[in-house]
Amino acid sequence: MSSNPVKARIKAVIMHHGKPENADNLYEQLAPVFDDVEIFDNGSEPNQIPIHVTRVRENVYWTGTWNEVMETCSDYDAVWVLGCDIELRSRPEEYRAAIESSLPFGCWSPSIEGRAHPFMQAEHFKGKSYQVKNIEGMALALSGNLMKQVRNLVPGSNIGFGQDFWLCYRSRQLEMRNIIDGRVSVYHPEGIGYSEVSALRQMDEAFGKMFGSDYRRTVFEYDERFEGNVIAVPDIPNPNPNPEPEGTNPEPEGKDKKFIATVDIPNPNSNPNPEPEGKKGKKFTIVTVDNGWGLSEFIRISGKIENARRIVMGKGAVSLMAEEGIEVVPYAESLEPLIGEADLAFFPRVGAANKEDYLRLIGAGVPVVVRESCSQNAIQHEKNGWLFRNDQWALHWLSFLRDHPEERKRVKDLASEPPARPVPSESAVVCAEALETPLVTVITPTYRRDPRIVFRCLSCMTLQTEASWEQLVCSDGEQEPHVMEVAKLFGDPRIRYAYTTQKKDGDFGNTVRSMMLKQARGKYVLFFDDDNVILPNYLSEMVSRLENAPDCEFAVCHVMHFGPLNEGEVGKPPKVLTGEPVKLYHIDPLQVLVRRETIQKIGWDTTVGYLSDGVTLEKLASLKCVRVSQVLGIHM
């Protein structure tokens, strides 16, 4: 800790449910550094209560914990509340120093590695702090001043969705700063211990009742992009929480000291007796191509592989980077300088700037370790590449490939063999923006459909002139291997297959639509049944019209409908449906492209069987739409 007098009183609270070992570990790391540390247990089973627990009560979730913190701890200058699943990525002294040096603030958080909103991701911050609109609350600190002003959170959203953004809103109202601190970071794992559907419903009911249905825009000012969330770079000192003891040799004057640290992650698969350097003629070499997006993760994770040579073929600003232990080589489109040196390639991120290079390395037979969410379909796990989800997985596969040269040779040999089936075309491998944040989510229910019809549906998507989309193809009630194989035939990572485990009689795919809607990531959503057809310009036309009509919530085009139809309402098929009015029997889901947040708020009806699509679309009738007077689809 700093030898300077402590000016602020800072407390840490660990919010616990069902992870006692991790909670106790956090307590033991933080207790020597913070003025007080407590573990609040939320209704864990008796055998799952941490050793260091201080308060035990029925489950009051995130909201109840923070209400108790504000009621009992507001005399502290700041209280830092962490979820029990958080893993520290910096030293405890650094978090303490970062919080203290950031005061006065309303809300504060370290940057996040792992599952978090895009604007929280540590890779954006590069050691800097930013004043922001919103902070996601998995490791949130509040100032005592803000707690005294707020006192209680919004009732109704007990699980806690939206409360963190509301606290940031209150902080802005009171002219306090909200800080995301890139000098320190924590890791937040995948998975959640609660119902996301319930959490979202609670949020909409609680905040919608208080502020109206448009609260995300008018109150939260929500923008998931890093650039859209940032307000300013505040003037915050960068303290050194651990000065060198007297008598030690200081760093040479002028050498930069970085306010970052890493926590060692044990690797049980590492080789305790690595081969001496030079036995194989060169060090074990890990390579990547990057423009800075995944560079911090590459440096952090690969740096834990002892005696490894690490080469980055840099693009843009990376070509000017100087980092100890990293060789930066000029970009060459052929990648020959990398391929000749590489034992394996490591890609924590695959983006628009490096996806072609990534595929070229795979094609050259270089074993690749890649984050699971980047491109599952470009590689076959443990055949021509290895997928990872978090640091430990990545370290495992990097160590495994270091210690098993025969595996690396097998991949090179596999790449030299003729492919068993055609390699996906370049047009089928879209940029990371399309994979990570697609413009359109297309939801396609299917059930015991002729594979040729499914193939026709998927072909319609691959022919679209708008490339940024994802198609969620979901079998209703059972896994259908023939559908899964049809999806794989395209070799297109934008097409994702899933299935539900129970089918309801008379449901007509409505449960699939409802479930897949919750998984949608696109800005817009299209419900495209497996037996229908859309023209290649469908998405480009509809998206263009909606993008140019920001006050409209959905777009409606014309479709040729071959039935069945309610002839008393609209006439005999075949019939061009115009979608006027937006009403049961007069409009088909194929005609509608809708903003994701709008349709997720409405939800897809699952109560009236065959009529559910019309009932759902009727709920859009009160909202403004843009008309596209073209036939862009065919209902078969």
Buried (B, 14 or more C-beta within 10 A) or exposed (E): EBEEEEEBBBBBBBBBBBBBEBBBBBBEBBBEBBBBBBBBBBBBEEEBBBEBBBBBEEBBBBBBBBBBBBEBBBEBBBBBBBBBBBBBBBBBBBBBBBBBBBBEBBBBBBBBBBBBBBBBBBBBBEBBBBBBBBBBBBBBBBBBBBBEBBEEBBEBBBBBBBBBBBBBBBBBEEEBBBBBBBBBBBBBBEEEEBEEEEBBBBBBEBBBEEBEEEBBEEBBBBBEEBEBBBEEEBEBEBBEBBEEEEEEEEEEEEEEEEBBBBEEBEBEBBEEEBEEEEEEEEBBBBBBBBBBBBBBBBBBBBBBBEEBBBBBBBBEEBBEBEBEEBEBBEBEEEBEBBBEBBBBBBBBBBBBBBBBBBBBBBBBBBBBBBBBBBBBBBBEEEEBBBBBBBBBBBBBBBBBBBBEEEBBEBBEEBBEEEEEEEEBEEEBBBBBEBBBBBBBBBBBBBBEBEEEBBBBBBEBBBEBEBBBBBBBBBBBBEEBEEBBEBBEBBBBBBBBBBBBEEBBEEBBBBBBBBBBBEEBBBBBBBBBBBBBBBBBBBBBBBBBBBEEBEEBBBBBBBBBBEEEBEEEEBEEBEBEBBBEEBEBBBBBBBBBBBBBBBBBBBBBBBEBBEBBBBBBBBBBEEBEBBBBEBBBBBBB
